[in-house]
Every structure is written in C-alpha cells, then in structure tokens.
C-alpha cells in the first residue's frame, strides 16, 4: 500500500470519527449549553483522556511502535508475537493498578486539574463523581493503543482508524436517549454521558480483537505470577520501558501544559473551560485528518527504513510528509484565522448555546489556528526522531517550549482571557516544530529535495487569495442572525467551503503545481 493511499484511508476514517464527534458535541452543546456542570463533565472526561494521551497514545505508542517495527524487520513474525504477548501482559497488570488508584484518588485528580471548580461545590462534587466512573476508560483505551500499534505495524490501518467512531456513537446515544430519562427521574442529565464514555471504551477494544485474531496476533495475557514476572523481564519489554521514560517526560510536558491551562481557565469566567473544549474539538479536524493520519502511516515505515539502514527512503518519506503538511495545513490555518465565527456559529449556535458563547469559542479557535501548521508538522517531525529510537531530543525541546508557553500565558491571558491560552499553545507548537526540523537538518537525517522554494511560493500565493475570499464571506453575511434558519446557514457554509477549496486548488494549478504528481510521489 502506497503512503498516499494509506494516509488517505486513515484520513477518511478519521473524518468519519470527527464528523460523528462533531455531531456529539453539537448535541451536547444544544442540550447542556456551557455552565458549571458542563465544565465539570469536561474536566472529568479530560482526566482519563489526559492519562490516555500520557500513557496509551503518548509514551507507550512512541516507544512500542518503533521497537515492534524494528523487531518485526529483524526477527520475523513468530518472535514478534511473543513480544506482543509479553507487552500485553505487563501492560494489563499495570493498567489494573492504575485504574484502582485513579478511582480512589479522584478528588485529588480533580483538584489538581481544575481546583477553580471549588468555587461551586456542586461542580466540584459532580466532577469527582464522574471521574470515578469514567477513569477505567483509560484501561480499555490503553489496550486499544496496543492493538492499534500491532495492526498499524502490519499495515492494517482501517480498523484502528475507524474505532473512535464507536465512542462518539455511544455518547450520542447517551445524550439523545439517556439524558432525557435521567432528567425525568430528577437526576442531572449530564451524568448520562458517563455511561456513553465507558460503553465506547469497551466497544473500541472489542472490535480490534477479531482483526488481531485474523492475523494470528491476538495477545495472550499471563495470569500467573511466573508469567507476569517473565513478561517484565523480557528484553523487548525492557527496551520499551527504557524508551518510555523520556517519552513519558515529553508527553508529560504537554499534559502539564494542558493541566496548567485548564487550571487557569477554571478561574476565568464560568464557561471558559467549555469554550476552550469546543474550540479544541474543531481544531481536531485538521490536526487529526492531516497530522495524526500522516504520523500513523509514517511512524512504522520510518522505523523500518531506519532498521534497514535505508537513509534515502527515510529522508524521502519525511520530505513527502512535510510537503503534504504545508499543502493542506496552511489553507486550514487561514480558514481558522479568517472564518472562525461562521464555522462556530453554524456548528454550535443551537439550543442552550448563545451568541456570546459563539464569540468566545471563535476567538479561542482563531488562537489555536495561529499555530495549526506547527501542531500538524510535529506529528510528522517527531516520528523522524522516534524512528531512530531517539526520544530524548523531542523531550528536551518540549520542556523548553513548556516554559515558553507559560511565559506567553502570563503576557496574553490578562489581555485575551481564555483566547490567550489557545494562542500560547499555537505559538508554542510553531516553536516546537521549527526546532524539531532544525535538529533533523543539522544531523543530516533529513535532506530536503529540490523545489521547496517554488512550492512554498505557490502555497503562499494561493492561501493569500483564499484569505481575501474568506474575509469577505465572514463579514458579508450575518452568521449569528441566521440562527433561525439553521439549514440555510449550513447550506451557505457548505457552498462557501466548496468554493474555497476550488479557489485554493485552482490557484495552485494556475501557479503550475502538479498536485497529482506530488501526492503520488
């Protein structure tokens, strides 16, 4: 499977996930609005997600996938299956202990992430209650990350990319069906979302197991002390743990930044946590469709190229990935900076969400958009280091960027409130990406192919034309006043986005860019 075809498959399935996620968020915004209880749910949901990103999709995946790909290239499938069994055994028992500690320590976790909720005892207590019920979600999602790492290494990208849809469908069902039933019984309807989260975690793991069985790679988890001890002593497991230490620090830096921002937001105007949450949800469309898809596809391939000593193929794949990032992330960033209000108004301006909420989400979205190119590029550049099993360098960079981000928060939050938090993250991502790129260039691992100057000018020219069109469209129509005509507003947005895509790619064609040749290179 070619890189472009594989990335397209992941992107399309990720698009399905993000569309259903958007439907979920629209339904929640309409039913629950933005208040102290939605802040409590978002904090409670963020806690297991924080640990998921820290361990499952973060340090564990960054260490596991390169080791697994290299092991497969050097030792074959049968020996690699033994490694998968050892890793699954060690991971399962570590997760069991983590979940028990998380449930017991829920009050401390909520206080550490959003102590500002104590301003409303109802909100703090609700966050603790929901955290206790949702914390085991991390256990299921960490095992999902293990399964996805195996399937992606064997170039089975479809199932891992499709499974997040199940979480969204479960949460939609919880909001649509469960919340009204709880409300009829005098129970806060937001609590229905807890069941949706846990159901989604169970289903995501369940659908991956048949795919692993078909490959003959279904993990066998050791249940005796002897097998557990043997798993922890396995050389492959020890190698993964060795790589996880710096990776954990690196991912931890990002999560510490998120915790700090959530703490700050919890002391701002009520609803600030929710405004940032919805802006972040919209940001996940371009970051997931571009960055995550490319990272998922490139990481095992870059690792295999490094293991085989094929430096030319490694550099060529990085070059291709970065060109795709520039080609697609730059116009997306332009759209978020110039067209944020129409996007937010069309998608979220329903039910309990009012005009003021739309404006606050829009400014946060524009802040994130300023750093979109960096946020997406990191997903391609960081695997360039992980493929060499060098996790320390990205960690050092992340630590410095964390300090820089908090310095920017100190300057921007007093001026821009919650939008300053988003802008600081965006600017920090640009610094991070530029630093990673410079490191790869200096060590000679990445050697850009010819034509970058002309390519950059073509993208800049087309994006400038796009910006003019979107600015006109944003101010020519009264997007907030169209609330009473939601279908008309949605149709207008779809028409303008289609026209924007045609304008951008038409301008690239007029500038001489051979798009098909670039995509299939």
N, C-alpha and C positions, 0 to 999 in steps of 0.2 A: 504494500500500500504506500503510495507517494505521501510525502509530508503534507502537501496541499490537500489531498483527498482526506487524509486522516484528520487534519486540523479542521476541515470543513465539516466532517462528520461530528466531531466533538462540538464545534460551534453551533451546528443546527440543533443538536440535542440539548446543548446548554441554553440555546434560545428558547426551546420548549420549557426548560426549567425556569428561566427568568420570566417568561410570559405567565406561566401559572403562578410564579411567585408574585408577580405584579397584580394578578387577579386577587391573590390572597391579601396583599397589602391594601388594595382598593377596597375590598370587602371590610377589612378591619378598620380602615380609616372611616368608612361610611358608618359602620355600626358603633365604633367605640370612640371616634374622634381623637383628640390629643388632650390628655388630662393626667392626673397623678396616677391613676390605675393603669393607663397605657404605658406611662413611664415605668411603673413597677413591673409590668409584663416584659417590656423591652430590656430592662435590667436583668430580670430573672432569666430570660431567654439568652441574653448575652453571656451569662456566666458559663453555662455548659459549652456555648459556642466559642468562648474565649479559650477554654481548655481544649476543645476540639482543634482549634487553629494552632494552639500551642503544641499539643502532642500529636494528634492524628494527622491533620493535613500540614502541620508545620514540621517540627523537628523529626518526627518519625518518618514521614514521607521523604523528606530531604535526605535522610540517611539511608532509608530502606531501599528506595528505588535504584540509586546508583550501585549499591552493593549487590542487589539482586540481579541487575542487568549485567554487571561485570562477572558475577558468579555464573550466570547462565552462559555467557560467552566463553568462559574458561573451563567450566566443569560439566556442562550439559544439563539436560532437564531432570534426570533422576536425582542427582546430587542436590540440585536446586530445590526440588520438592522437599527434601529432608531439611534444608534450611528454612523453608516456609513453615514446616511443622514446628521447628524449634522456636521461630519468631512468634508464631501464633500462640504457642503455649506460654511463653514468657509474657506476652502482651496481655493475654486473657487474665492471668492472675494479678498482674499489676493494675489492670482496669478494675477488677473486682474490689481491690483495696481502695483505689481512688474513689470509686462511687460511694463506698461506705463512709469514707472521711468527708466527702462532699456533702452528703445528706446531713451528717451530724453538724458540720461546720457552716451550714447555710447562713445563719445570721452574721457570722464574721465575714463571709464572702460578700454578702450584700452591702455590709458596712464598708468594706474595702473598695468596692466598685462604685457605690453611689451613696455615701453617707448623708448627702443632702436630702435623701428621701425621709430622713428622721424629722424633717420639718412638718411632715404629715404622717403621724403614726399609722394611719390606715394604709398609706402607700408602702411604708417600710414593712409592715406585717404581711401585706399581700405579696411583696417581692420575696420575702423569706419563704412563705408557704409555697409559692410557685417554683422557687429554686429547688426546694426539697423534692418536689415531684418530678421536675424536669432534669435534675442533674444526671440520672442514669443514662440520659440521652448520649452523653459522651462515650459511654461504654460501647453502645451499638455503632456509633459513628467512627470510633477508632478501629473497630473490626471491619467496618466498611472501607476505611482507608487502606487497611492491609489487603483486602480483597482487590480493591481498585489498583493498588500498586502491582500486584501479580498480573492482573488482566491487562493492564497497560504495557507491562514488560513483554507480554506475549502478543502485543498489538491487537488486543480485543478492547477497543476504545468505547464501543457503543454502550454496553451495559453500565459501566461506571458513570458515563456522562448523562445517562437517562435517569438514573435512580433518584436524583434530587427532586424530580417531578412528584414522586410519591409523598415526600414531606409536604409539599405545597398542597396537594390534593387532600391530604389528611387534615391540614389546618383549615382549608376552605370548608370541608365538611363540618369541622368543629365549629367554625364561625356561623355557617349557614344553618346547621341543624342543632348543634349542641347548645350554642349560646342562648337562643330563644327558650329552650327547655329549662335551662338554669334560671333565666330571668323569671319565668313563670312560677318557679319554686322559691323566689325571693333570694336567690344566690347570685353573686356578682357574675354576669355573663362572661367576663374576660377569662374566668377560670376554665372555661371550655377549651381554650387554646392549649392548655397544658396537655390534655388528652390527645389533641391533634399532633403535638410535637412528639410525644412518646410513640404514638402509632406510626408516625412517619419514620422514626428511627428503626423500629422493628421491621417494617416493610422494606426499607432500603437494604438492610442486611439480608433479608430473606431472598430477594431477587438475585443477589450476587452469587449465592451458594450453588444454584444449578449451573451457572456459567463456569464456575471453578470445577465442578464435578465433570463437566463435559471435557475439560482439558486434563482431567486426571490430577488436579492440583488442589482438591478440597483439603484444607488443613486438618490434621489430626491433633487435637489438643490433649496433652498429657494430663491425667488426673491424679497420678500418684506422685509422692514426694520425690522418688527417684527420677522420674521423667521431667519433673519441673526443675530439679537441680541440674540434670543433664542439659536441659534447654538453656539455662542461664550460663552454662559453661561452654556452650557451642561457640567455636571461633567466629562464625558469621554473626551470631548474636552479639558477641563482644565487640566486633568491629562496628556494628550498627550503633551500639551503646556509646562507643568511643566517638563516633561522628555525631551522635545526638547531643552530646554535651555542649559543644559550641553552637550547634544548630538550635538547641533549646534556649541558649542565651540570646541568639539572634532573633528567633521568633518571639522570645520573651520580651525583648526590647520593643517590638512592635505592639505587643499586647499591653505592656506597661504604658506605652503612649496612649493606647485606647482607653485604658483604665483612668489615666490622668484626665483625659478629655471628658470621659463620662462623669468623673467627679466634678470637674469644673462646670459642665453643663447642668448637673443636678442642683447647683447653687444659683443658676441663672433663672430667667423667667420660667414658670411651670409650662411644660410642653417642649422645652428646649431639647431634651433627650429624644423625644419623639420626632421633632423636626429634623434633627441630625440623622435619626434612623431612616426616615423616608428618603432623605437626600442620598444617604449611603446606598439604599436599596436601588435607586435609579442608577447610581454610579456602577453598580454591579453588572449592569447590562454590557457596557463597553469593556470593562475590566475582565469580565468572565468570557464574553464572546471572543475577545482578542487575546488578552494576556493569559488567562487560565488555559484556554484551548491550545495555544502555542506551547505553553510550558508543559502541559500534559504530554503532548506529542514529542517535543524536543528532548525532554529530560532523559528518557531511556535511550533515545537514539544518539544523543551526545555522549552518554556514558558508554555505550557500546563502541562508538568511534574512538573514544579515549582508550578503552580497554584493548582495542585492536591496534593502537598506535597510529591511527589514520588522522593526522592533524589537518590535512587538506579538507577532508569531508567534514570534520568538526567545525572548521572555520567557515566553510561554505554554508553549512546549516545555520550558523549564527548570523551570517550576513543576510541570508534569506529571511530569517525570522525578524530581524531588525527592520528590514525594508517593509515587510508587511505591517509591522507596528507603526512605522511612520506613515505609511499609505493610509491606514484606517483610523489610527488614534488621533492624528492631527485634526481631521474634519470633525470627529466626535467631540474633541475638546472645544473647537469653535462653536459647535452646536450648543454645548452646555453653557458656554460663556455668553452667548447672544440670544439663546432661545429657551432659557430655563423656565421662565414664567409660563409660556404656552404648554410646555411639557408637563409641568406640575399641575397646572390648572385642569388640563384635560384628563389627567390620570387620577388625581386625588381630590378634586374640588367637588365632592359629593357628600350628602348626608351631614354628619356632625362636623366635618372639616370646613372651616370658614375662610373668608378672603384673607384675613391676617395670617392664618396658617400657611396658605399658599405662598404668600410673600416671604415668610420666614424660611420655608423649605427651599424656595427658589434661590435665595441669596446663599444658603448653605451649599446648594448644588453647584452654583457658579464657583464657589470657593474650591470645592473638590475638582471641578473641571479644569481649573488653572494648572493642576498637577497631573491630569489624566495621562499625558504622554509618559511621564515618569512612572506612574503606577503600573501601566501596561508594560513598559520596557523592562522593568525589574523582573517580571515574570519570564522574560527571555534571557536576560543577562545573568541573573542569579544561577540558573541551571548550568551556565557555562562554567561556573566555579564548582558546583556540586558534582558535575561530570568528572572532574579531576579529584573528587573527594576532598576538596578544599572548602570547608565551611567556615573556617576561622576568618578569612578575609571579609566576606559579606557581614559577618558578625561585628567585626571592628567598625566597619562603615556604618552599620545600623546603630551602634552605640553613639557614635558622634552625631548622627542625624537625629537621634532622640533628643540629645542635648540642644541641638539647633532648633528643633521643633518647639521645645518648651520655651526657649528664649523668644521665638516668634509668637508663641501664645501670650507671653507676658506683654508683648507690644500690641498684638492685634485684638485680643479679646476685649480689653477696655474700649476699643474703638468700634468693633464689629460684633461683639457678643458671640453667640454660637457660630456665626459665619466665620469669625476669626479662627475658631478651632478647625473648621474644614479647610480654610485657606492655608493654615500652618501645615496640615497634613499633606496637602497638594504640593506646596513648595518644598517640603522635606523629601517627598518622593522624587522630585526633579533632581535634587542634590544627590540622593542615593543612586539614582540611575546613572547620572553623569560620572560619578565616582567609580561605579562598577565597570562602566565602559572604558574609562581611562585605564583601570587596572588590567583588563584583558588586552588592551592595545599595548601597554608597556611590556607585558610578559611575552608578547608575540603570539599568544594563543589565537587571537582574532586578527585576521588580516583583511580589511575591507576590500571588496572587489571594486573595479573601476566603475565610474559613473555616478558616484554618490552626490557630487556637486550638482550635476544636471537634474538628478532625481529630486533632490531637496528643493530646487528652484521650481520645478514643476508642481510639487505638492503645495508649496507656499503660495504660488500664483492662484491655483485652483481653490485653495482654502480662503484666500482673501476675497475672491469673488463670492464664495459661499457665505462668508461673514456679512457682506453687504446685503445679500438677499434675505438672510435670516433676521438681521436687524430690522429691515423693512417689515417683514412678516410679523415680527414680535410686537411692533408698535402700531401697525396699521389696523389690527383687529383688537377689539376689547375682549380679551380672553376670559376675564372674570365675569363680565356681564353675560357671557354666553352660557353661564351655568344652567339657566333654564332650558337650554337647547343642547343637551349633552351629546346627542347623536350628531347634530350638525357640527358641533365643536370637534368631535372625534374624527368626522369625515374631513373637515378642514385641515386638521393636524396631519392626517394620513396623506392628503393631497400635497401639502407643503413639504413633508418629509420625502415623498417620492420625487417631487420637483427638485429638492435639494440634492438628492443622490444623482439624479440625471444631470444637474448642473455641474456638480463636482467631477464626476467621471467623464462628462463631456468636455469639461475644461482640460482635464488631464490628457484626453485623446487629442484635443486641439494642440496641446503643448508637445505632442509627439511621444507620450508614454505608451509603451506596448504592454498593456495590462496583462493579457493572456500569457505572454512570454515570461513576465515577472512571476506570475502565480505558479506556473508550471516549471519554473527553473529548477 
